[in-house]
Amino acid sequence: MNPQIVRFDYNNVMADVVGQHGLTEAEIEAALPHAAAAIEAVQGHRADLGWPELPYQNTSEIIELAQEVRARADTLVVLGIGGSALGPIATQTALQHPFYNQLPSELRRGPCLYVPDNADPELNAALLDVIDLERTVFNVITKSGTTAETMAAFLYFREALAKRVGEKGLAEHLVLTTDPRKGALRQIAERGGFKTLPIPANVGGRFSELTAVGLFPAAVTGIDINELLAGAAYADKRTQERDPRKNPAAMNALIQFLLDQKGKNMVVMMPYASRLRDVADWFRQLWAESLGKRINRAGDVVNVGPTPIKALGVTDQHSQVQLYAEGPFDKVFNFLFVDQFMLEAPLTNPYSDINETTYLDGKSFEQLIKAEGAATQLALTEAGRPNVAHHFPAVNAYTLGQYYYMLEMQTAIAGELYNINAFDQPGVEAGKVATYALMGREGYDERRQEIEAARGRHNDDYVI
Ligand code: PA5
């Protein structure tokens, strides 16, 4: 058996463990043909979807450019949002030192990395206070090449850069990751002669972490991106398995789907490791944007979609777990556990004569976090709350790549089960259109008038 396998344990969703809020063997058995058909459907569209083939890409262009940037930059700033930011953040948090940017350069594996990920004026302006523009490279990432937040960030930092290094110096400080042909950013790259990396045309934002979107920033900060892809390739092999019982992506998609049908329409992802905190954030977007849909494939209005929630063990034990254990039976929990941390952080206790602290003597933080994870899982199970667990042997590039791919496949299979298109995002696009209208973009006048008319109907009596 591969010792690097991320194992999936669904014992605690079974009704004989959690009672009436769980699933019976008969319910699972009856749904297996549906899951098998979903696997078949996704596998049948691999080439069109694009992202299932990403583990097998040639990474030499990304690695070469990353080497160049590593040689000349102290800082990499990623300008992107949504699928163009959450993956790079998650990979960085998972695989680097928790205080990476604060480490002295000789202890870092590469340049500092900042991903502001918002259109907030104070946040973006503040970044200029902590970076040296002459030693900074900006990686602008947008699949569409037009998203307002990212284009605004590009303009903002481009101006600051131009003032410092001159128009001619810009090319040394920019890497633009975007669609191979379309979009404003592509045009800008061509006009300015800026370096670019392509996002395959058929791969959408939230499925793009294993393209240059996630791989380039990771390679710049010294992460072994081929190892990420090797893990993803292993997950591809596992999730091509046609028997859902042997396919963790299909089995978890089916469990979450069946429990949603039974009123558990919230999916809490709760890692017991700070390293995996932002993986839960990345998953939140993947699950929400892919499955939250108004219409199904037949065009019927269905308004489906489980709500993903991120939590962090042990932090949220002291914030959310009271609700999880005793509140409504509307949630299914996905725990992420780590078998082996990179270090144990042992505790010595000079106060071991004080009874209430004696048990900590000779223990470690690793023991404590593991005990708390097991205790919370047990408490929720005993409270009749269905939960699954993903066990990471360790958090490394191989297991992370494996898990990303597994969750992408799980999402695609869930899309089939819900019979919706998991790969569009009309709700997000509607927000983008409204933003363009409010910001006065040409061609959006009609929408702007509609919005202004709606604003005109706003009743001040209801504002206190
Ligand atoms: O998954 C998606 O498609 C979206 O969430 C996008 O990632 C997000 O809107 C950013 O889009 P873009 O990369 O085109 O700037």
Boltz pocket constraint, residues with backbone or C-beta under 6 A from the ligand:
constraints:
  - pocket:
      binder: B
      contacts: [[A, 81], [A, 82], [A, 83], [A, 84], [A, 141], [A, 142], [A, 143], [A, 144], [A, 145], [A, 146], [A, 147], [A, 150], [A, 204], [A, 205], [A, 206], [A, 207], [A, 289], [A, 425], [A, 428]]
      max_distance: 6.0
